[in-house]
Each structure stands twice: as C-alpha cells, then as structure tokens.
Amino acid sequence: MYIINKYSDIVIFILLGNLYGRGASDNKAPVLAWIHAVEAYQALSMDLPVNVKFVIEGMEETGSNGLDAMIMAQRDTFFSEVDYIIISDCGWLSRHPALTYGTRGNCYFFAEVEGPKQDLHSGVYGGTVIEPMTDLIGILDTLISPSGKILIPGIREAVAPLSDEEWKMYQDIQFDMDNYKDKIGVNQLMYSNKVDLLAHMWRYPTVSIHGIEGAFSDPGTKTVIPAKVTAKFSIRQVPDMDPAMVKKQVTDYLHSVFAKRKSPNKLKVTMVIGAKPWLADTHHPLYEAGKVAIKR
C-alpha cells in the first residue's frame, strides 16, 4: 500500500504492517499509534476513559511558526478543557517501550560572510583577495573541538548539573552501543561508554554544522570564489539554557573571533530559531499512569 502526498515528493509505503519512507518514525507512526488506539475502542464499542483531542501540524522542523499563536487563540474554545498534553515526537532506543520526559531545544544560526561585489574566478583573482569562504571556514572551526567540546564561552556553564537520579536512569537503560554503531554506519562514536553517550545525546548541548549556502556543491569542478557564503549551524538547548542568552554568546563570540582575522569582509550572525528545551517531572501522575500502562 502506498500513501502519496500530492503536495510533495514524499512517499510512504506499508509493508507487512510497517511504515517506510521519510517521516515514518518522526513522527507519522506515533500519531498513527494514537489514532489506532481510538479506533480499537470504537471497534469494540467501548467508551474512551478520557476525552482525546488531536493537534497535528507538520512544521516542527522549521520552528512550528504560528502554533503558539493558534493555541493561545483557541485556549477558551478547543483547548478549554484540556488537562494534559502528550507529544508524539519521541522515540525508543530499541523495541523496549520508553517514556520521553524531555527534549532538547534548538538555536539555529546563520553566519554570513560577504566580500567582493560579485563571484570571482580563482584563476584570475585567486591570491589577490581575502576570500569569504576562507573566513567562514576559519570561524566555523572555532565552534567545537575534535573531542566534541563546545568552545563558545558560557554555553557549558549554563547547563544544569546531571543529578544522581538521572545518572542512575541512564545506567539502567537498555542500549547496545554496537547495534547503534551498525545502525548509523560508523566505526567509532564520540564516547566509549553508554552513560556518557546517552547523556550527550539527550542531556548536554551540542553544536552541529549543517551546510554552507552560496558555496559550489554540484558534482564536478568549478573554480569560483563565492562573493558571499552563509553557514548554517545549530546548538541543541538543555536546562537551564536560555535561547536569548545563547544568541548573545554566539554572536559576540563569532564577532570576536572574526575580528582577530583582521579581514575586510563583513560578518553577519542571525539566530533564526530559538526553541527552548522541555523537561517534565517523571513522578507526575501522567507518567505514573504511563509506567503502569507499559508494564501491562
């Protein structure tokens, strides 16, 4: 069975009861799990023990612009009798059921370096101008060390310390590091033990560089010197980080690094997404109910 979205090139197909395709696990499958649960009650002519309302939107990867405003606008109507909210953007490390009690936020940045008024040919102008791409690569290299340490002052210092209870939970989680390496196709991970790896996957901030706009990236060769290039990178947020403070820390740091290069080019740093982290109380009645349901 194929499900084709006529507004995009995304194709989902079902094989032996499993969904395959872009977005199947994040998060079409979790949404379907809720829908099937409601469907099962209906098929058995049973009343649901609680009222259920669905809010489905597909812009999470771009910041879910407008979602907050919509919720606030509907707070006295659609959301007036909502006691609990359960998100479906979560996952399991294995087939062992898991309850998600937090997600990292995200501060997404553009770092733009602009130089000549137009693209130049390296065979003619190479060696005579300070190239924007060289400046950009230089400042990107100062964001994170080869060992994964974030080099931006103030980022790590803002992180809430890992509690003994959290550390114990990580120790008890079923997680096979060899299977994880095989799944993503790498020979070596950043950390060699389970607890450190899981803590850096979920609990500590990370820097990821995603791409460079304006650079030549097509197959083959091209000897262009780009006049303007824009790096795109993000910093995952954890408690007690504040996106507004992270914006200032990153902007100030990159400008200070850029100034040391004494480049005539211009640097512009912009934060385009500032999503806060989310952390719940695992002893909340909703989680206690979830634990009981999973044990069944």
One Martini backbone bead per residue (centre of mass of N, CA, C, O) as a GRO file, in nm:
protein
  296
    1MET     BB    1   0.095   0.036   0.024
    2TYR     BB    2   0.035   0.374  -0.083
    3ILE     BB    3   0.134   0.711   0.028
    4ILE     BB    4   0.056   1.019  -0.139
    5ASN     BB    5   0.172   1.343  -0.155
    6LYS     BB    6   0.066   1.589  -0.378
    7TYR     BB    7   0.259   1.833  -0.241
    8SER     BB    8   0.489   1.611  -0.274
    9ASP     BB    9   0.768   1.361  -0.271
   10ILE     BB   10   0.632   1.198  -0.051
   11VAL     BB   11   0.670   0.845   0.033
   12ILE     BB   12   0.454   0.596   0.169
   13PHE     BB   13   0.497   0.254   0.279
   14ILE     BB   14   0.343  -0.068   0.330
   15LEU     BB   15   0.506  -0.349   0.510
   16LEU     BB   16   0.397  -0.572   0.716
   17GLY     BB   17   0.293  -0.314   0.902
   18ASN     BB   18   0.512  -0.115   0.794
   19LEU     BB   19   0.669   0.195   0.782
   20TYR     BB   20   0.798   0.369   0.487
   21GLY     BB   21   0.983   0.665   0.501
   22ARG     BB   22   0.953   0.984   0.527
   23GLY     BB   23   0.850   1.029   0.860
   24ALA     BB   24   0.764   0.754   0.994
   25SER     BB   25   0.897   0.813   1.293
   26ASP     BB   26   0.903   1.150   1.228
   27ASN     BB   27   0.568   1.122   1.326
   28LYS     BB   28   0.355   0.911   1.203
   29ALA     BB   29   0.348   0.660   1.388
   30PRO     BB   30   0.267   0.791   1.662
   31VAL     BB   31   0.000   0.903   1.556
   32LEU     BB   32  -0.122   0.627   1.471
   33ALA     BB   33  -0.130   0.503   1.752
   34TRP     BB   34  -0.358   0.685   1.854
   35ILE     BB   35  -0.566   0.624   1.635
   36HIS     BB   36  -0.576   0.314   1.688
   37ALA     BB   37  -0.672   0.331   1.979
   38VAL     BB   38  -0.943   0.462   1.915
   39GLU     BB   39  -1.035   0.247   1.709
   40ALA     BB   40  -1.047   0.010   1.910
   41TYR     BB   41  -1.273   0.119   2.084
   42GLN     BB   42  -1.481   0.139   1.855
   43ALA     BB   43  -1.475  -0.165   1.767
   44LEU     BB   44  -1.570  -0.242   2.083
   45SER     BB   45  -1.781  -0.039   2.192
   46MET     BB   46  -1.603   0.171   2.359
   47ASP     BB   47  -1.532   0.393   2.592
   48LEU     BB   48  -1.343   0.638   2.660
   49PRO     BB   49  -1.180   0.735   2.957
   50VAL     BB   50  -1.113   0.984   2.773
   51ASN     BB   51  -1.062   1.276   2.627
   52VAL     BB   52  -0.970   1.341   2.277
   53LYS     BB   53  -0.725   1.556   2.120
   54PHE     BB   54  -0.607   1.671   1.805
   55VAL     BB   55  -0.271   1.794   1.708
   56ILE     BB   56  -0.170   1.855   1.367
   57GLU     BB   57   0.167   1.932   1.259
   58GLY     BB   58   0.444   2.003   0.997
   59MET     BB   59   0.668   2.245   1.135
   60GLU     BB   60   0.895   2.160   1.340
   61GLU     BB   61   1.166   2.191   1.160
   62THR     BB   62   1.075   2.527   1.136
   63GLY     BB   63   0.932   2.610   1.439
   64SER     BB   64   0.619   2.631   1.440
   65ASN     BB   65   0.484   2.863   1.305
   66GLY     BB   66   0.181   2.963   1.486
   67LEU     BB   67   0.112   2.763   1.717
   68ASP     BB   68   0.098   2.943   1.966
   69ALA     BB   69  -0.121   3.136   1.858
   70MET     BB   70  -0.339   2.919   1.818
   71ILE     BB   71  -0.359   2.822   2.110
   72MET     BB   72  -0.432   3.097   2.235
   73ALA     BB   73  -0.690   3.143   2.056
   74GLN     BB   74  -0.811   2.839   2.173
   75ARG     BB   75  -0.821   2.830   2.495
   76ASP     BB   76  -1.157   2.884   2.520
   77THR     BB   77  -1.219   2.627   2.338
   78PHE     BB   78  -1.058   2.369   2.240
   79PHE     BB   79  -0.861   2.404   2.523
   80SER     BB   80  -1.048   2.440   2.784
   81GLU     BB   81  -1.039   2.100   2.880
   82VAL     BB   82  -0.730   2.070   2.910
   83ASP     BB   83  -0.498   1.883   3.117
   84TYR     BB   84  -0.324   1.724   2.895
   85ILE     BB   85  -0.005   1.681   2.721
   86ILE     BB   86   0.092   1.477   2.434
   87ILE     BB   87   0.364   1.383   2.264
   88SER     BB   88   0.498   1.228   1.942
   89ASP     BB   89   0.807   1.332   1.956
   90CYS     BB   90   0.942   1.022   1.973
   91GLY     BB   91   1.151   0.745   2.111
   92TRP     BB   92   1.329   0.443   2.074
   93LEU     BB   93   1.615   0.241   2.122
   94SER     BB   94   1.409   0.006   2.108
   95ARG     BB   95   1.159  -0.237   2.175
   96HIS     BB   96   1.165  -0.097   2.436
   97PRO     BB   97   0.977   0.076   2.618
   98ALA     BB   98   0.924   0.443   2.632
   99LEU     BB   99   0.958   0.754   2.816
  100THR     BB  100   0.928   1.088   2.747
  101TYR     BB  101   1.072   1.379   2.951
  102GLY     BB  102   1.247   1.512   2.709
  103THR     BB  103   1.374   1.794   2.510
  104ARG     BB  104   1.564   1.950   2.299
  105GLY     BB  105   1.649   2.234   2.188
  106ASN     BB  106   1.690   2.521   1.941
  107CYS     BB  107   1.965   2.700   1.790
  108TYR     BB  108   1.956   2.875   1.483
  109PHE     BB  109   2.218   2.961   1.247
  110PHE     BB  110   2.355   3.241   1.071
  111ALA     BB  111   2.672   3.282   0.885
  112GLU     BB  112   2.777   3.576   0.721
  113VAL     BB  113   3.004   3.626   0.441
  114GLU     BB  114   3.117   3.934   0.287
  115GLY     BB  115   3.270   4.074  -0.010
  116PRO     BB  116   3.255   4.093  -0.296
  117LYS     BB  117   3.026   4.201  -0.548
  118GLN     BB  118   3.129   3.924  -0.680
  119ASP     BB  119   3.206   3.665  -0.836
  120LEU     BB  120   3.513   3.480  -0.879
  121HIS     BB  121   3.813   3.393  -1.043
  122SER     BB  122   4.083   3.209  -0.941
  123GLY     BB  123   4.270   3.250  -1.200
  124VAL     BB  124   4.257   3.577  -1.155
  125TYR     BB  125   4.200   3.639  -0.817
  126GLY     BB  126   4.374   3.450  -0.684
  127GLY     BB  127   4.561   3.605  -0.413
  128THR     BB  128   4.410   3.913  -0.397
  129VAL     BB  129   4.191   3.805  -0.196
  130ILE     BB  130   3.972   3.783   0.074
  131GLU     BB  131   3.799   3.505   0.136
  132PRO     BB  132   3.494   3.419   0.262
  133MET     BB  133   3.537   3.111   0.294
  134THR     BB  134   3.788   3.125   0.473
  135ASP     BB  135   3.655   3.277   0.704
  136LEU     BB  136   3.426   3.077   0.762
  137ILE     BB  137   3.595   2.825   0.824
  138GLY     BB  138   3.753   2.957   1.056
  139ILE     BB  139   3.505   3.006   1.252
  140LEU     BB  140   3.387   2.717   1.257
  141ASP     BB  141   3.650   2.588   1.395
  142THR     BB  142   3.564   2.743   1.686
  143LEU     BB  143   3.306   2.584   1.804
  144ILE     BB  144   3.458   2.291   1.800
  145SER     BB  145   3.608   2.018   1.902
  146PRO     BB  146   3.719   1.701   1.826
  147SER     BB  147   3.584   1.601   2.118
  148GLY     BB  148   3.305   1.801   2.146
  149LYS     BB  149   3.379   2.074   2.256
  150ILE     BB  150   3.249   2.366   2.345
  151LEU     BB  151   3.397   2.702   2.271
  152ILE     BB  152   3.172   2.872   2.381
  153PRO     BB  153   3.129   3.095   2.605
  154GLY     BB  154   2.880   2.980   2.855
  155ILE     BB  155   2.736   2.720   2.769
  156ARG     BB  156   2.820   2.499   2.980
  157GLU     BB  157   2.767   2.676   3.242
  158ALA     BB  158   2.434   2.669   3.204
  159VAL     BB  159   2.417   2.379   3.282
  160ALA     BB  160   2.257   2.152   3.439
  161PRO     BB  161   2.321   1.925   3.652
  162LEU     BB  162   2.363   1.596   3.689
  163SER     BB  163   2.183   1.380   3.847
  164ASP     BB  164   2.171   1.089   4.020
  165GLU     BB  165   1.902   0.994   3.897
  166GLU     BB  166   1.980   1.023   3.602
  167TRP     BB  167   2.230   0.842   3.604
  168LYS     BB  168   2.073   0.587   3.684
  169MET     BB  169   1.887   0.576   3.438
  170TYR     BB  170   2.112   0.541   3.226
  171GLN     BB  171   2.221   0.270   3.341
  172ASP     BB  172   1.927   0.114   3.298
  173ILE     BB  173   1.937   0.137   3.005
  174GLN     BB  174   1.865  -0.016   2.706
  175PHE     BB  175   2.188  -0.032   2.529
  176ASP     BB  176   2.351  -0.085   2.212
  177MET     BB  177   2.639   0.029   2.073
  178ASP     BB  178   2.684  -0.160   1.831
  179ASN     BB  179   2.404  -0.127   1.704
  180TYR     BB  180   2.426   0.178   1.671
  181LYS     BB  181   2.665   0.178   1.476
  182ASP     BB  182   2.532   0.002   1.257
  183LYS     BB  183   2.284   0.182   1.200
  184ILE     BB  184   2.475   0.450   1.116
  185GLY     BB  185   2.766   0.369   1.000
  186VAL     BB  186   3.003   0.335   1.229
  187ASN     BB  187   3.319   0.283   1.411
  188GLN     BB  188   3.288   0.555   1.587
  189LEU     BB  189   3.239   0.724   1.882
  190MET     BB  190   3.259   0.988   2.100
  191TYR     BB  191   3.182   0.761   2.312
  192SER     BB  192   3.258   0.457   2.512
  193ASN     BB  193   3.003   0.497   2.696
  194LYS     BB  194   2.673   0.490   2.765
  195VAL     BB  195   2.624   0.734   2.954
  196ASP     BB  196   2.775   0.951   2.792
  197LEU     BB  197   2.617   0.917   2.530
  198LEU     BB  198   2.328   0.972   2.638
  199ALA     BB  199   2.388   1.249   2.764
  200HIS     BB  200   2.475   1.375   2.477
  201MET     BB  201   2.198   1.310   2.336
  202TRP     BB  202   2.002   1.460   2.577
  203ARG     BB  203   2.162   1.660   2.817
  204TYR     BB  204   2.357   1.803   2.619
  205PRO     BB  205   2.505   2.022   2.436
  206THR     BB  206   2.524   2.091   2.075
  207VAL     BB  207   2.716   2.105   1.771
  208SER     BB  208   2.594   2.170   1.430
  209ILE     BB  209   2.688   2.142   1.090
  210HIS     BB  210   2.486   2.174   0.785
  211GLY     BB  211   2.588   2.427   0.594
  212ILE     BB  212   2.655   2.608   0.269
  213GLU     BB  213   2.565   2.897   0.133
  214GLY     BB  214   2.706   2.973  -0.197
  215ALA     BB  215   2.841   2.717  -0.252
  216PHE     BB  216   2.994   2.480  -0.425
  217SER     BB  217   2.803   2.143  -0.481
  218ASP     BB  218   2.835   2.021  -0.737
  219PRO     BB  219   2.927   1.825  -0.960
  220GLY     BB  220   3.250   1.863  -1.003
  221THR     BB  221   3.397   2.162  -1.134
  222LYS     BB  222   3.482   2.490  -0.975
  223THR     BB  223   3.657   2.824  -0.970
  224VAL     BB  224   3.505   2.974  -0.756
  225ILE     BB  225   3.458   3.287  -0.575
  226PRO     BB  226   3.265   3.362  -0.335
  227ALA     BB  227   3.107   3.655  -0.221
  228LYS     BB  228   2.887   3.476  -0.056
  229VAL     BB  229   2.850   3.312   0.267
  230THR     BB  230   2.640   3.061   0.449
  231ALA     BB  231   2.615   2.936   0.756
  232LYS     BB  232   2.468   2.634   0.912
  233PHE     BB  233   2.380   2.619   1.261
  234SER     BB  234   2.351   2.435   1.578
  235ILE     BB  235   2.210   2.444   1.923
  236ARG     BB  236   2.143   2.243   2.170
  237GLN     BB  237   1.902   2.256   2.426
  238VAL     BB  238   1.922   2.287   2.786
  239PRO     BB  239   1.907   2.271   3.099
  240ASP     BB  240   1.944   2.633   3.169
  241MET     BB  241   1.894   2.746   2.890
  242ASP     BB  242   1.896   3.060   2.696
  243PRO     BB  243   1.839   3.172   2.385
  244ALA     BB  244   1.910   3.473   2.429
  245MET     BB  245   2.194   3.415   2.544
  246VAL     BB  246   2.302   3.242   2.312
  247LYS     BB  247   2.289   3.457   2.098
  248LYS     BB  248   2.499   3.643   2.233
  249GLN     BB  249   2.734   3.445   2.262
  250VAL     BB  250   2.767   3.377   1.961
  251THR     BB  251   2.791   3.659   1.841
  252ASP     BB  252   3.030   3.761   2.010
  253TYR     BB  253   3.229   3.535   1.945
  254LEU     BB  254   3.241   3.554   1.632
  255HIS     BB  255   3.330   3.852   1.624
  256SER     BB  256   3.595   3.809   1.781
  257VAL     BB  257   3.720   3.606   1.586
  258PHE     BB  258   3.698   3.780   1.328
  259ALA     BB  259   3.871   4.022   1.425
  260LYS     BB  260   4.146   3.856   1.437
  261ARG     BB  261   4.164   3.836   1.113
  262LYS     BB  262   4.151   4.117   0.970
  263SER     BB  263   3.901   4.147   0.785
  264PRO     BB  264   3.718   4.315   0.523
  265ASN     BB  265   3.494   4.157   0.573
  266LYS     BB  266   3.153   4.061   0.641
  267LEU     BB  267   2.967   3.995   0.943
  268LYS     BB  268   2.664   3.788   0.995
  269VAL     BB  269   2.448   3.715   1.276
  270THR     BB  270   2.172   3.471   1.293
  271MET     BB  271   1.873   3.388   1.467
  272VAL     BB  272   1.597   3.174   1.353
  273ILE     BB  273   1.599   2.977   1.609
  274GLY     BB  274   1.435   2.960   1.959
  275ALA     BB  275   1.423   2.669   2.129
  276LYS     BB  276   1.323   2.531   2.404
  277PRO     BB  277   1.342   2.322   2.642
  278TRP     BB  278   1.211   2.003   2.772
  279LEU     BB  279   1.087   1.920   3.113
  280ALA     BB  280   0.977   1.660   3.316
  281ASP     BB  281   0.800   1.487   3.564
  282THR     BB  282   0.835   1.148   3.642
  283HIS     BB  283   0.615   1.177   3.902
  284HIS     BB  284   0.384   1.227   3.748
  285PRO     BB  285   0.074   1.097   3.700
  286LEU     BB  286   0.112   1.053   3.393
  287TYR     BB  287   0.370   0.874   3.426
  288GLU     BB  288   0.255   0.662   3.613
  289ALA     BB  289   0.045   0.567   3.405
  290GLY     BB  290   0.250   0.489   3.185
  291LYS     BB  291   0.398   0.269   3.345
  292VAL     BB  292   0.154   0.085   3.382
  293ALA     BB  293   0.086   0.045   3.080
  294ILE     BB  294   0.358  -0.085   2.997
  295LYS     BB  295   0.349  -0.336   3.192
  296ARG     BB  296   0.103  -0.468   3.030
   0.00000   0.00000   0.00000
